[in-house]
């Protein structure tokens, strides 16, 4: 009888004990780490989402830019953080999937070392050239590149970035010799293109539109299987006879592996609610050419696994220039 009373008391006390073991989240300010410099699409998404999460969850969500090494620095910082939900990562497939694949000894694995929370949004890349380049469409650009093998340069925000791999896809699919030049950040890359230091680059549609409207760049195509509403008059590469350049950027939220499941669940539900219902967020995404995704952790994890395998196969082919 005494044992029964003891067991009953333990059962009744368990919810209270569990509540004490898992205090309300968040308990203090949360760091949203962006592994890229301020001003890019990942940083923009982190800031608008941080504002909304601060209001919804009652603690500041503060963006920290920890840029460098194509995102490896910021990603590694979050991987080593205490897994309690107070240090999160807002990253793109550039830093999360691609950059580790090009390292002899990858500092992290995107699935083993992180807990996916939600894919936030995605966008295609725009293929743009300096206005002085004698090409008004993709066919003319290919012809120009074949007339001058190795003379044209394409820029990216770093080796292993999505802007790098998109250029490599284009080079392989078109059979052209185009040299790759990496830069530190989107601002330096844009300056290089507009000054004529490089002839072409792949960049976000959001960053491209104002430069195109001002006549400072010429947009020839977008990646993916559909046109971007932000550049609706620009055809896809596939429409112009170059299928298979399918590099699409996605931005997602992650926590260090080992973060409690209830914290991941709460963050995922709250983020997806914001994406689906907040008019301000939807307007920011639309104005910058991002499609809202809002997938749950399971679907997001499956997407990462599929994409990791695809890029790994391409890189392993030995045809990608890694300089």
C-alpha positions in Angstrom: 0.0 0.0 0.0 2.8 2.4 0.9 4.5 1.5 -2.5 1.3 2.3 -4.3 1.0 5.7 -2.6 4.6 6.4 -3.4 4.1 5.5 -7.1 0.9 7.6 -7.2 2.7 10.5 -5.7 5.5 10.2 -8.2 3.2 10.1 -11.1 1.3 13.1 -9.9 4.5 15.0 -9.3 6.0 14.1 -12.7 4.3 16.9 -14.7 5.5 19.4 -12.2 9.0 18.0 -12.2 9.0 18.0 -16.0 7.9 21.6 -16.1 10.7 22.6 -13.8 13.2 20.6 -16.0 11.9 22.3 -19.1 11.3 26.0 -18.2 9.3 28.2 -20.6 11.2 29.0 -23.8 12.8 31.4 -24.5 14.2 32.4 -21.1 16.5 35.1 -22.4 17.5 36.9 -25.6 18.0 34.6 -28.6 20.9 35.0 -31.1 20.0 34.6 -34.7 23.3 33.9 -36.4 23.7 34.8 -40.1 26.9 33.4 -41.6 27.0 36.1 -44.2 27.6 39.9 -44.2 24.7 42.3 -43.6 22.8 43.3 -46.7 22.2 40.0 -48.4 19.0 38.0 -48.6 19.9 35.7 -45.7 20.5 38.7 -43.5 17.3 40.3 -44.6 15.2 37.2 -43.8 16.9 36.9 -40.4 16.1 40.5 -39.5 12.4 40.4 -40.5 11.9 37.0 -38.9 13.7 38.2 -35.7 11.4 41.1 -35.3 8.3 39.0 -35.5 9.7 36.2 -33.2 10.6 38.9 -30.6 7.0 40.0 -30.6 5.5 36.5 -30.6 7.8 34.9 -28.0 8.4 37.8 -25.6 12.2 37.9 -25.8 14.6 39.7 -28.2 15.8 37.7 -31.2 19.0 39.5 -32.2 20.8 39.1 -35.5 24.5 38.4 -35.3 26.5 38.5 -38.6 29.4 36.0 -38.3 30.6 36.0 -41.9 33.6 34.5 -43.5 34.8 31.4 -45.4 31.6 31.1 -47.4 29.6 30.8 -44.3 31.7 28.2 -42.5 32.6 30.5 -39.6 29.0 31.3 -38.7 27.8 27.7 -39.2 30.7 26.3 -37.0 29.9 28.8 -34.3 26.3 27.7 -34.0 27.3 24.0 -34.2 29.4 24.5 -31.0 26.8 26.6 -29.2 24.8 25.3 -26.2 21.8 23.3 -27.6 19.1 25.1 -25.6 17.4 27.1 -28.4 19.1 30.4 -27.5 21.6 30.4 -30.4 20.0 29.7 -33.8 21.2 29.7 -37.4 19.6 31.4 -40.4 21.5 30.0 -43.3 21.3 29.2 -47.0 22.2 26.1 -48.9 25.4 27.9 -49.9 26.8 27.7 -46.4 24.9 24.7 -45.1 25.1 22.2 -47.9 27.6 23.3 -50.5 30.5 24.8 -48.6 31.2 21.7 -46.5 31.2 19.5 -49.6 34.2 21.4 -51.0 36.3 21.0 -47.8 38.9 18.2 -47.5 37.9 17.9 -43.8 34.4 19.4 -43.5 34.0 21.2 -40.1 30.4 20.0 -39.9 27.7 17.9 -41.5 24.4 19.6 -42.2 22.3 16.7 -41.0 24.4 15.3 -38.3 25.3 18.5 -36.5 22.2 20.6 -36.8 18.5 20.2 -36.1 16.4 21.7 -39.0 13.6 23.9 -37.8 11.9 25.2 -41.0 12.8 26.1 -44.6 11.7 29.7 -44.8 11.9 30.7 -48.5 13.6 30.2 -51.8 14.5 32.2 -54.9 16.1 31.6 -58.3 19.3 33.2 -59.4 19.6 35.8 -62.2 22.3 35.5 -64.8 23.5 39.0 -65.4 26.3 40.6 -67.4 28.0 44.0 -67.6 26.2 46.2 -70.1 29.3 46.4 -72.3 29.3 42.6 -72.9 28.1 42.0 -76.4 25.3 39.6 -75.6 21.6 40.4 -75.3 20.6 36.8 -74.7 22.0 33.5 -73.5 22.8 32.1 -77.0 24.9 35.2 -77.8 26.7 34.9 -74.5 27.5 31.2 -75.2 28.8 32.2 -78.7 30.9 34.9 -77.2 32.4 32.6 -74.7 33.2 30.0 -77.3 34.9 32.6 -79.5 37.1 33.6 -76.6 37.8 30.4 -74.6 39.0 31.3 -71.1 38.7 35.1 -71.6 35.3 35.6 -69.9 35.1 35.6 -66.1 32.2 34.9 -63.8 32.2 36.0 -60.2 30.8 34.5 -57.0 30.6 35.3 -53.3 33.1 32.5 -52.6 34.3 29.0 -53.5 31.5 26.5 -52.7 28.7 29.1 -52.7 25.6 28.6 -54.7 26.6 31.5 -57.0 29.8 29.6 -57.7 28.1 26.2 -58.3 25.5 27.9 -60.6 28.3 29.2 -62.7 29.9 25.8 -62.8 26.6 24.3 -63.9 26.3 26.8 -66.6 29.9 26.2 -67.8 29.4 22.4 -67.9 25.9 22.5 -69.6 27.1 24.9 -72.3 30.6 23.5 -72.9 32.2 26.8 -72.4 35.5 27.8 -70.8 34.7 30.6 -68.3 37.0 31.4 -65.4 35.8 31.7 -61.8 36.8 34.6 -59.6 35.5 34.5 -55.9 34.8 37.7 -54.0 34.1 38.5 -50.3 30.4 39.4 -50.2 27.7 40.6 -52.5 28.7 44.2 -52.4 32.3 43.5 -53.7 30.9 41.2 -56.3 28.3 43.7 -57.6 31.1 46.4 -57.8 33.3 44.0 -59.8 30.5 43.3 -62.3 29.5 47.0 -62.8 33.1 48.1 -63.2 33.8 45.5 -65.8 36.3 43.6 -63.7 34.2 40.5 -64.5 31.8 39.9 -67.3 29.0 37.9 -65.7 27.7 36.5 -62.4 24.7 34.6 -60.9 23.0 36.6 -58.2 19.7 36.8 -56.3 16.8 38.2 -58.2 16.2 40.7 -55.4 19.7 42.2 -55.6 19.6 42.2 -59.4 16.3 44.0 -60.0 17.3 47.5 -58.8 20.6 47.4 -60.8 18.8 46.2 -63.9 16.2 48.9 -63.6 19.0 51.5 -63.4 20.7 50.1 -66.4 23.8 49.1 -64.5 23.6 45.4 -65.4 21.8 43.4 -68.2 19.8 40.3 -67.1 19.8 37.5 -69.5 18.1 34.6 -67.7 17.0 33.1 -64.4 17.7 29.6 -63.0 15.1 27.0 -62.1 12.0 25.8 -63.9 9.9 29.0 -63.7 10.2 32.7 -64.2 10.6 35.0 -61.2 7.6 37.4 -60.6 10.2 40.0 -59.8 11.8 39.7 -63.2 8.8 38.4 -65.1 10.1 39.5 -68.6 13.3 37.5 -68.1 13.1 33.9 -69.5 14.6 30.9 -67.7 17.8 29.3 -69.0 15.7 26.3 -69.9 13.5 28.4 -72.1 16.6 29.5 -73.9 17.9 26.0 -74.6 20.1 25.5 -71.5 18.2 23.0 -69.2 19.7 21.7 -66.1 21.0 24.9 -64.5 18.7 24.4 -61.5 20.6 26.1 -58.7 17.9 27.6 -56.4 18.8 29.3 -53.2 16.8 28.4 -50.1 17.1 30.0 -46.6 16.3 28.0 -43.5 16.4 28.1 -39.7 18.4 25.6 -37.7 19.5 24.8 -34.1 22.5 22.9 -32.8 22.0 19.2 -32.7 20.7 18.1 -29.3 18.3 21.1 -28.9 15.2 19.7 -27.0 12.4 18.6 -29.4 9.8 20.8 -27.7 11.9 23.9 -28.4 12.3 22.8 -32.1 8.6 22.2 -32.3 7.6 25.5 -30.8 10.0 27.4 -33.0 8.9 25.6 -36.2 5.2 26.1 -35.5 5.7 29.8 -34.7 7.9 30.5 -37.7 5.4 28.7 -40.1 2.5 30.7 -38.5 4.4 33.9 -39.2 5.3 33.0 -42.8 1.7 32.0 -43.6 -0.2 34.8 -41.9 1.9 37.9 -41.4 1.3 40.4 -44.1 4.5 42.4 -43.4 6.7 39.3 -43.8 4.9 38.2 -46.9 5.4 41.6 -48.4 9.2 41.7 -47.6 9.6 38.2 -49.2 7.6 39.2 -52.3 9.4 42.5 -52.8 12.7 40.7 -52.7 11.8 37.8 -55.0 11.5 35.1 -52.4 8.9 32.4 -52.5 7.6 31.5 -49.0 8.1 27.8 -48.3 7.5 27.2 -44.6 8.2 23.4 -44.5 8.4 21.5 -41.3 11.6 19.9 -39.9 10.9 16.5 -41.5 10.3 17.8 -45.0 13.2 20.2 -44.6 15.6 17.4 -43.6 14.5 15.3 -46.6 15.2 18.3 -48.9 18.7 18.8 -47.5 19.5 15.1 -47.8 18.4 15.0 -51.5 20.2 18.2 -52.4 23.4 17.1 -50.6 23.5 13.9 -52.6 22.9 15.8 -55.9 25.7 18.4 -55.4 28.0 15.8 -54.0 27.7 13.7 -57.2 28.4 16.8 -59.4 31.4 17.8 -57.4 32.7 14.2 -57.3 32.6 14.1 -61.1 35.8 16.1 -61.0 34.5 18.6 -63.5 34.0 21.4 -61.1 36.7 24.1 -60.8 37.6 24.4 -57.2 40.0 27.4 -57.4 
